[in-house]
Amino acid sequence: MRKLAMVSTALLLGILNLVPYVFAQQPGLEVPLVTPGPGWKPCPRCENPAHIADERQKMNVDTHPFDPQDLSGVWGYEGVKLNVKVRPPFTPEGQKLYEAMQKLVNPKDSDTFNSGDPVAATCDPLGFPRDFAFNYGFEMVQVPNRVFQFFEWSHAWRTVWTDGRKLPEDPPVQRWLGYAVGRWDGDTFVIDSSGFDDRSLVGSAPVDPLFPYSDQMKLEERYKRLNYGLLQASITIIDPKVFTKPWTTTATVQLLPNAEIGEYFCVPSEFMRFNERQTAPSNGVPEKGAK
């Protein structure tokens, strides 16, 4: 027992001695920010955590004055993962859709582009609410009668109309990002949306659980600026065809005061070439033109 205690103590001391070394290896302010030139800002994921913390400290984001009805800014870093722990049970129809989806989609294979995930397999758009959960940062821009929400992933944007129009009851065309209208409820910006193209999926990153939805899905999002640098965001998925009750996820996202949305496209030609050179050979298929 004494020997075991001595070994455990030695291991603990060794780990503690390594802690400063491990932390010293994390990228920090010594890593220069790469921008196109003076006056340009890095993209959300082009800053490491040390740079983000430094910029937030310089801006005094916790005490900086702000207008609670102004959501302008670049927010988030890795999206808001949906809370699968509170996902409601499927309806009988939803269970059938889920089982059918599972035969086609295997998130664990997403990195090899063999998952059946329409994003990883064929460069399809993320759609919504997946853009909400899997963004690489988003920007809110408010103008008269509408709010734009720009997403770095796929360089996409939504138009949220605030001119008083209602959601279309039977839209002639389903959309990847749906139809969206917004209103202020006190200091909370509420977005209602519907009319979604059901070729997308509900979920976050490719390796996270994915779920189907139907053309009956409606969403309610609520955004509340808690202070200058912190935004509370929630999304409620309402799909009576798939889920037995509404499904809500609530989280907070940080302002990135020294960032601007960059480009992050899924380029079909690059995607195809990657498959030819990397994915296919790894599965035993010779690269085209290879001897």
Residue pairs with C-beta under 8 A, 6 or more apart in sequence:
26 49
26 50
27 48
27 50
28 48
28 50
29 50
29 51
29 54
31 48
31 50
31 51
33 42
33 46
33 47
33 51
34 42
34 46
35 41
35 42
40 260
41 258
41 259
41 260
42 51
42 258
42 259
42 260
42 262
43 136
43 137
43 152
43 259
43 260
43 261
43 262
43 264
44 74
44 76
44 77
44 136
44 137
44 152
44 256
44 259
44 261
44 262
45 77
45 78
45 136
45 137
45 152
46 259
46 262
47 55
47 256
47 258
47 259
51 258
52 77
52 254
52 256
55 256
55 257
55 258
56 229
56 254
56 255
56 257
58 257
59 228
59 229
59 257
60 228
61 227
61 228
61 229
61 230
61 254
61 255
61 257
62 227
62 228
62 229
62 230
63 227
63 228
64 227
64 228
64 229
65 228
66 225
66 227
66 228
68 187
68 224
68 225
69 184
69 187
69 189
70 142
70 225
71 140
71 142
71 147
71 189
71 223
71 225
71 231
72 140
72 141
72 142
73 139
73 140
73 255
73 256
73 257
74 137
74 138
74 139
74 255
74 256
74 257
74 259
74 260
74 261
75 137
75 138
75 139
75 140
75 231
75 253
75 254
75 255
75 256
76 135
76 137
76 138
76 253
76 254
76 256
77 136
77 137
77 253
77 254
77 256
78 135
78 136
79 132
79 133
79 134
79 135
79 136
79 204
79 205
80 132
80 133
80 233
80 235
80 249
80 251
80 253
81 133
81 204
81 205
81 208
81 249
81 251
82 129
82 133
82 202
82 203
82 204
82 235
82 247
82 249
83 248
83 249
83 250
84 208
84 209
86 247
86 248
86 249
87 211
87 243
87 247
88 243
88 244
88 245
88 246
88 247
89 243
89 244
90 97
90 98
90 242
90 243
90 244
91 240
91 241
91 242
91 243
91 244
93 214
93 241
93 242
94 212
94 214
94 239
94 241
94 242
94 243
94 244
97 212
97 214
97 242
98 211
98 212
98 242
100 212
101 201
101 210
101 211
101 212
104 116
105 115
105 116
105 117
105 201
105 210
106 114
106 115
106 116
107 115
107 117
107 203
107 206
107 207
107 208
107 209
107 210
108 115
108 207
109 115
109 116
110 117
110 120
110 206
110 207
111 120
111 206
111 207
112 279
112 282
112 283
113 120
113 121
113 271
113 274
113 275
113 279
114 121
114 279
114 283
115 121
115 206
117 201
117 206
117 210
118 124
118 199
118 200
118 201
119 125
119 126
119 130
119 206
119 266
120 206
123 266
123 267
123 268
123 271
124 199
124 200
125 154
125 156
125 176
125 177
125 200
126 134
126 151
126 153
126 154
126 156
126 176
126 200
127 176
127 177
127 196
127 197
127 199
127 200
127 201
128 158
128 176
128 177
128 178
128 193
128 196
128 200
128 219
129 202
129 219
129 235
129 237
130 200
130 201
130 202
130 203
130 204
131 138
131 151
131 153
131 154
131 156
131 158
131 177
132 221
132 233
132 235
133 203
133 204
133 205
133 249
134 153
134 203
134 204
134 205
135 151
135 152
135 153
136 151
136 152
136 153
136 264
137 151
137 152
137 256
137 259
137 261
138 149
138 150
138 151
138 152
138 261
139 148
139 149
139 150
139 260
139 261
140 147
140 148
140 149
140 223
141 147
141 148
141 149
141 150
142 148
145 161
145 162
145 163
146 159
146 160
146 161
146 162
146 163
147 159
147 160
147 162
147 182
147 189
148 157
148 158
148 159
148 160
149 157
149 158
149 160
150 156
150 157
150 261
151 157
151 158
151 261
152 261
152 262
152 263
152 264
153 264
154 264
154 265
154 266
155 261
155 263
155 264
155 265
156 177
158 177
158 180
159 180
160 180
160 181
160 182
160 191
161 180
161 181
161 182
162 181
162 182
162 183
165 181
166 181
167 179
167 181
167 192
167 193
167 194
167 195
168 179
168 194
168 195
171 179
171 194
171 195
174 195
174 196
174 197
174 198
174 215
175 195
175 196
175 197
176 196
176 197
176 199
176 200
177 196
178 193
178 194
178 195
178 196
178 219
179 193
179 194
179 195
180 191
180 192
180 193
181 191
181 192
181 193
182 189
182 190
182 191
182 192
183 189
183 190
184 190
185 222
187 224
187 225
188 222
188 223
188 224
189 222
189 223
189 224
190 220
190 221
190 222
191 219
191 220
191 221
191 222
191 223
192 218
192 219
192 220
193 218
193 219
193 221
194 217
194 218
194 219
196 213
196 215
196 217
198 212
198 213
198 214
198 215
198 217
200 213
201 210
201 211
201 212
201 213
202 210
202 211
202 212
202 213
202 237
203 209
203 210
203 211
211 242
212 242
213 237
213 239
213 242
214 239
214 241
214 242
216 239
216 240
216 241
216 242
217 237
217 238
217 239
217 241
217 242
218 238
218 239
219 235
219 236
219 237
219 238
220 235
220 236
220 238
221 233
221 234
221 235
221 236
222 232
222 233
222 234
222 235
223 231
223 232
223 233
224 231
224 232
225 231
225 232
226 232
226 252
228 255
229 254
229 255
229 257
230 252
230 253
230 254
230 255
231 252
231 253
231 254
231 255
232 250
232 251
232 252
233 250
233 251
233 252
233 253
234 248
234 249
234 250
234 251
235 248
235 249
236 246
236 247
236 248
237 243
237 246
237 247
237 248
238 246
238 247
276 287
276 288
277 287
280 286
280 287
281 287
281 290
